Structure formats: structure tokens, C-alpha cells
Amino acid sequence: MPRRATPEDDRPRPSTIRDVAKRAGVSVATVSRVLTGSHPSAPATRSKVMRAVRELDYVANAHARGLAGVRPKSVAIVVNSVVSPHYAHVAQGVQDQAVREGRLCIVGTTGGDPERELATVQLMREEHAEAVILVGNIVADDAYRERMAGYARALALAGSQLVLCGRPPLGPDVPAIVVEYDNTGGAHAITSHLLSAGHRRILFLGRRDGYTTPESRIAGYRQALAAHRVPHDPALEIEGAMERDEGYRMMRERLADGPRDFTAVFAVNDQIAAGARQALREQGLRVPRDVSLAGFDDLAPAADIGLTTVHVPHEELGRTAVRLALESATPGTARHLTLGTHIVVRDSVRPHVG
């Protein structure tokens, strides 16, 4: 019994490498060499092959190329999460620069789990990524440094490059590129801005001992207090994670402890600032009339709520990480670059009188 025709029968057959070879009048091996760039080809031959590719709308079979040992060039970025605006903007910068460099961009997430990070980096090694870019706040203890140094050396032996993006350096003998931004300088600047507006009791929301990002920002806060000869009061430093809900919790608990003993707030990031602002408003306190408020990052929702904050060049951070990794003539090169930050003044800070 004859087979019934189906709509699929009318669809055009995808072009194969043999079709390209026939159209160009060359061998299949020649087409493969032209497309992979594995051997030099005469300009005329390359022109014929590429014209046939365009005319036939040929797309190389990635699986077959993988079996033949030919892999697309790629860079990898490993982040805690792609939901966080911070990580999303850095990842966008990595993707943009990867496209400019003719590379694929592979994204892996860890949920902040060190073991998942280890497994993800191992996977990126197996995928032969030219660079593995690790982004995010971490606990920089001895175990972390030992583990990261091992990553760097293993990747260098595989012809790849470890890039620590927004993370601290591991030491001069570790083959890793470090691209970070000036957390401490930015925190010093925003705290000085509040101090210059007459505030002396500045609540710091988001202290988290052992974590690199909060620690560098609280260092800038303390340095600014010292520079302005304002006594440091540890009771004004509130511990909490870098999340909006935590900002809300920290502020609610602080206001419930007793009479308000601060006139301004420096939140370790904009999400904490947004949560704190909500808690203030629920208690009938207005920003900036009753309490001045500042954040850090210049990401959503900073502009929407008129938040004075510190601008971090997130996308430039990602672009620079890719560029430096691919510029390295020798995989495993050590290099350290710090990008600047600056204050963005909006409507959440006013002078304090009294």
C-alpha cells in the first residue's frame, strides 16, 4: 500500500555539505577546510565555497563538527543567578563583547553553591571555553582561595583563562585575570556625600562579615566617617543579606527597637534601599524629608524611586572581562584592572539641620 503524502513531504530538504561541494565544484574535504579554517585555502576557492553556502542557505551541523573535533570558540560566564539585576547586567556585557569577538557565550548558574560552581567550571573546561568568567560576591576564606587557585591553574593548562569579575585577586602567583570596580571608593564617596549634607548618624544596612562586597563597602563607609572626624558607632551597622526583603526587615526591626537614632541611611545596594524605603513609609517616615537614603549599584529600582546611589559599570565590567581574556597572548596570564564608580545624585538626600 503506497504511503500517504504528509505536509512534511513538501518541506525543502536542508542542504548538506555535499550539496555545497557540488554547487561549488570542489570536494567535501575542501568545503570542510574552508568552513573550519583548519587549513589555508586559495581566495578563489574560498569565494566559490562561501557563495554556494549563501545560495543554499547551508548551516553546518554542530554535532558532526563536534565529532570531528571542531568546536565553536566560546567564552563562559558563571554567576549565582540570572534573576539578580547585578548579574544580569554583567552577563549582558559578557554577551555583547563575545558577539563582537565572534564567540559563543555560555552561561552557567550556581545558586551561590561552591560545589555547583566547581562542577560548572569543570564543565566549561570540558567545553574548551577560551575564558571562564566567575562573577559574584563570595566568602573569601582560605578554602575559597585554594579552590580558585586550582581552577586557574587547571584552566591555564587546558589553554583557557580564568577571570575573576568583581572578585578579589588570589595572589601574584595565580594565573588569573581580575576585573573589579572600586567598591571601597564608591562607598567612601556616597558616605561623604551624606556627611557633607550635615548627617552624622548614618545607618549602614547590609553588613555581612566575610563576604567580599559588603566588607569592601563597609570599609569605605568607615573610612569616610574617620576622614570627617565622625565617631564610628558599631550599633549603626545592621547585618543582612543583599536582598530587597532583607532591607525591609532590617529597617522594620530597627524602627521597632526604639526612638529613631539616625537621620540618614546608606544601604549596601539599591534593592536593600528599596526595601528600607518601604518600611520607612509604612511607619509614616518620608524620604528625604524625614530620613535621607542612599544606595549602591544604580540598578532597578534606583531611578524609579529617585534614589541617590553609586553607579557601577556593570556591563563594562563584563565587556572588559572578555576583552582582557581574549587579548592575553598566553593563557593563564595574571592581570588586575579596577574600574571606577561615581555618585548619581537624585532626590533621596537632603541637608540635615540640627
Secondary structure, 3 states (H helix, E strand, C coil): CCCCCCHHHHCCCCCCHHHHHHHHCCCHHHHHHHHHCCCCCCHHHHHHHHHHHHHHCCCCCHHHHHHCCCCCCEEEEEECCCCCHHHHHHHHHHHHHHHHCCCEEEEEECCCCHHHHHHHHHHHHHCCCCEEEEECCCECCHHHHHHHHHHHHHHHHCCCEEEEECCCCCCCCCCEEEEEECHHHHHHHHHHHHHHCCCCCEEEEEECCCEHHHHHHHHHHHHHHHHCCCCCCHHHEEECCCCHHHHHHHHHHHHHCCCCCCCEEEECCHHHHHHHHHHHHHCCCCCCCCCEEECCECCCCCCCCCCEEEECCHHHHHHHHHHHHHHCCCCCCCEEEEECCEEECCCCCCCCCC
